[in-house]
Amino acid sequence: MVQRANANGVTLLALTDHDELGGLAEARAEAELLGMKFLDGTEISVSWGDDQTVHIVALGFDPAYVPLVDGLAQVRSGRDSRALRMAAELDKVGIHGAYAGALKFVGNPALISRSHFARYIVELGHAKDVKSVFDWWLAKGKPGYVSHPWATIEDAMGWIAGAGGVAVIAHPGRYRLSKVEMNELYGAFKDLGGRGIEVISGSHNAEMTSEIASVARRFGFLASRASDFHGPGESYADLGKLPPLPDDLIPVWSDPHFFGQV
């Protein structure tokens, strides 16, 4: 991943696996070898409102901070049970062996996610790509969707603050929430110490980007730019291939908290 980012011209990279810290040391070592700046990161799954999952990215924290490590382990512990329920639901609509099939792409049941199920469904030939799988089977209201209680936003923000990190709302354009509900999320996030928002994301179109840039101005959020890259052929954008942030917004990476500037 780091080598791909470097080849694409990326000079600053954050690795933000879902609810996981395990790849950070290896990624940092490779980034330093290639002369890239690197930020420790993770993307925490948070339950919000009526059965909605939102993602809070943590950047620039101490990956050895025990409450964060233990909290993420607890979040991950629910992934395997959810995966078994997803497989049972998919079996009802003719997609058999989904749990074992998804596990081929991850190995560790504690890290299994919808993306791994999507890869298996593509492999079976039921969809042309991962994005199509979500549209037909894995999004809320579809046959393979299973809700699950994740971390609370209070817990996630507490872990990030305690670890000395900066919290960023990931890809807000993807959430199926009303404007009123999104404003409630932004307000709660800011009240709990949230600092940034992903204005540019691989899953945002131009209209979403413009709208979220306005949110950043209104709430005083730092602006982040994230590919949301999961792998070749299954992501909205490649590493380093996104447009720049609007000129009037302050990038999250300019925060003096990072890179030993404080």
C-alpha positions in Angstrom: 0.0 0.0 0.0 2.8 2.4 0.9 4.7 1.6 -2.2 1.7 2.2 -4.3 1.1 5.6 -2.6 4.7 6.6 -3.2 4.5 5.6 -6.8 1.4 7.8 -7.2 3.2 10.8 -5.8 1.8 10.8 -2.3 4.2 12.6 0.2 2.0 12.3 3.3 0.1 9.1 4.1 -2.1 8.0 6.9 -3.1 4.3 7.2 -6.6 4.0 8.6 -7.7 0.4 8.8 -11.2 -0.2 10.2 -10.9 -0.6 14.0 -7.4 -1.9 13.7 -3.8 -0.8 14.5 -1.9 -3.9 13.4 -0.4 -2.6 10.2 0.9 0.8 11.5 4.5 -0.1 12.4 5.1 -1.9 9.1 3.6 1.0 7.1 5.6 3.6 9.0 8.8 1.7 8.4 8.2 1.5 4.7 7.1 5.2 4.5 10.3 6.3 6.3 12.4 4.1 3.9 10.7 5.9 1.0 11.1 9.4 2.4 7.4 9.9 3.0 5.7 11.5 6.0 3.4 9.1 7.8 0.6 9.5 10.4 -0.7 6.6 12.6 -4.4 6.3 11.9 -7.5 4.1 12.4 -11.1 4.4 11.4 -13.4 3.7 14.3 -16.9 2.2 13.7 -19.5 4.2 15.7 -23.2 3.6 16.1 -25.3 6.7 15.7 -29.0 7.4 15.7 -31.4 4.8 14.4 -29.2 1.9 13.2 -26.7 4.1 11.4 -23.0 3.4 11.4 -20.6 6.4 11.0 -16.8 6.3 10.9 -14.5 8.5 13.0 -10.9 8.6 11.7 -8.2 9.1 14.3 -4.9 10.6 13.2 -1.5 11.2 14.9 -2.1 9.3 18.1 -0.1 7.0 20.4 -0.9 3.5 19.1 0.2 2.0 22.4 -2.5 3.9 24.4 -4.2 1.1 26.3 -7.8 2.3 26.4 -7.7 2.8 22.6 -6.1 -0.6 22.0 -8.6 -2.3 24.3 -11.6 -0.4 22.9 -10.8 -1.3 19.3 -10.4 -4.9 20.4 -13.9 -4.8 21.8 -15.2 -3.3 18.6 -13.5 -5.9 16.5 -14.9 -8.7 18.7 -18.4 -8.1 17.2 -17.3 -8.5 13.6 -17.2 -12.3 13.5 -20.7 -12.7 15.0 -22.0 -10.2 12.6 -20.3 -12.0 9.7 -22.0 -15.3 10.6 -25.4 -13.6 10.6 -24.6 -11.9 7.3 -23.7 -15.3 5.8 -26.9 -16.8 7.0 -28.9 -14.0 5.4 -27.0 -14.3 2.1 -27.6 -18.0 2.1 -31.3 -17.4 2.0 -31.0 -15.5 -1.3 -28.8 -18.1 -3.0 -25.3 -16.9 -2.1 -23.9 -19.9 -0.3 -20.7 -20.4 1.7 -20.3 -16.6 2.1 -18.6 -16.8 5.5 -15.8 -19.1 4.4 -15.6 -17.2 1.2 -15.2 -13.9 2.9 -12.7 -15.3 5.3 -10.3 -16.2 2.4 -9.8 -12.4 1.9 -9.0 -11.5 5.5 -7.8 -14.6 7.4 -8.6 -13.1 10.9 -12.3 -13.4 11.8 -11.9 -10.4 14.1 -11.2 -8.2 11.1 -13.9 -9.5 8.7 -16.0 -6.8 7.1 -18.6 -6.3 4.4 -15.8 -5.6 1.9 -14.5 -9.2 2.3 -18.0 -10.5 1.6 -18.2 -8.2 -1.4 -15.0 -9.6 -2.8 -16.3 -13.2 -2.5 -19.6 -12.2 -4.2 -17.7 -10.7 -7.1 -15.5 -13.9 -7.3 -18.7 -15.9 -7.6 -19.8 -13.8 -10.6 -22.9 -12.3 -8.9 -21.6 -8.7 -9.5 -19.1 -7.0 -11.7 -17.3 -5.1 -8.9 -17.3 -4.5 -5.2 -19.3 -1.3 -5.4 -22.2 -3.1 -7.2 -22.3 -5.7 -4.4 -23.0 -3.0 -1.8 -25.8 -1.6 -4.0 -27.5 -5.0 -4.4 -26.7 -7.0 -1.3 -24.8 -5.3 1.6 -26.2 -1.8 2.1 -28.9 -1.1 4.6 -32.2 -2.6 3.5 -30.6 -5.2 1.3 -30.6 -9.0 1.8 -27.1 -9.3 3.3 -27.2 -6.2 5.6 -27.0 -6.9 9.3 -27.0 -4.1 11.9 -24.5 -4.3 14.8 -23.8 -2.0 17.8 -20.4 -0.5 17.5 -18.6 2.0 19.7 -20.5 5.0 21.0 -19.3 8.3 19.7 -18.4 9.3 23.3 -16.2 6.3 23.7 -14.5 6.7 20.4 -13.8 10.4 21.0 -12.5 9.7 24.4 -10.1 7.1 23.1 -8.8 9.4 20.5 -8.3 12.3 22.9 -6.7 10.2 25.5 -4.2 8.9 22.9 -3.3 12.4 21.8 -4.9 12.1 18.4 -7.0 14.3 16.1 -10.6 13.1 15.3 -12.0 13.5 11.8 -15.5 12.6 10.5 -14.9 10.2 7.6 -16.8 10.5 4.2 -19.9 12.3 5.6 -21.5 12.4 2.1 -22.1 8.6 2.4 -24.3 8.6 5.4 -28.0 8.2 4.9 -29.0 10.8 7.4 -31.2 13.9 6.9 -29.6 17.4 7.1 -31.0 17.8 10.6 -29.5 14.5 11.7 -26.2 15.4 10.1 -26.1 18.7 11.9 -26.8 16.9 15.1 -23.8 14.6 14.4 -21.5 17.6 13.5 -22.5 19.4 16.7 -22.0 16.3 18.9 -18.7 15.6 17.3 -17.5 19.2 17.8 -18.7 19.3 21.4 -16.7 16.1 22.1 -13.5 17.7 20.7 -13.8 16.7 17.0 -11.4 18.7 14.8 -11.8 17.7 11.2 -14.0 16.5 8.4 -13.3 14.7 5.1 -14.2 17.3 2.5 -12.5 15.5 -0.3 -13.2 11.8 -0.4 -13.1 9.1 -3.0 -16.8 8.5 -2.4 -17.8 12.2 -2.7 -19.0 13.7 -5.9 -18.6 17.4 -6.7 -21.9 18.4 -5.2 -21.1 16.6 -1.9 -17.7 18.2 -1.8 -19.2 21.7 -2.1 -21.8 20.9 0.6 -19.2 19.5 3.0 -16.8 22.4 2.4 -19.6 24.6 3.6 -20.0 22.5 6.7 -16.3 22.8 7.4 -16.6 26.6 7.2 -19.7 26.8 9.3 -18.4 24.5 12.1 -14.7 25.6 11.9 -13.5 22.1 11.0 -10.1 21.4 9.6 -10.4 19.8 6.2 -9.2 16.3 5.3 -8.6 14.7 1.9 -8.9 10.9 1.8 -9.0 8.4 -1.0 -10.9 5.7 1.0 -8.8 3.3 -1.0 -9.3 -0.4 -0.2 -7.7 -2.0 -3.1 -7.3 -1.9 -6.9 -10.5 -2.3 -8.8 -12.8 -1.9 -5.7 -12.4 1.7 -4.6 -13.8 5.0 -5.8 -10.4 6.6 -6.2 -6.7 5.5 -6.2 -4.2 6.8 -3.7 -3.0 10.3 -4.5 -5.5 10.8 -7.4 -8.0 13.2 -5.7 -8.5 16.9 -6.4 -7.0 19.4 -3.9 -8.9 20.9 -1.1 -10.6 24.3 -1.5 -8.0 27.1 -1.0 -9.8 28.7 1.9 -10.0 25.7 4.1 -7.2 24.7 6.5 -5.9 21.2 5.9 -5.9 18.9 8.9 -2.3 18.0 8.3 -1.3 21.6 8.9 -2.2 21.1 12.6 1.0 21.7 14.6 0.1 18.7 16.7 1.6 16.5 14.0 5.2 15.7 13.2 6.7 16.8 16.5 5.9 20.5 15.9 4.5 21.0 19.5 
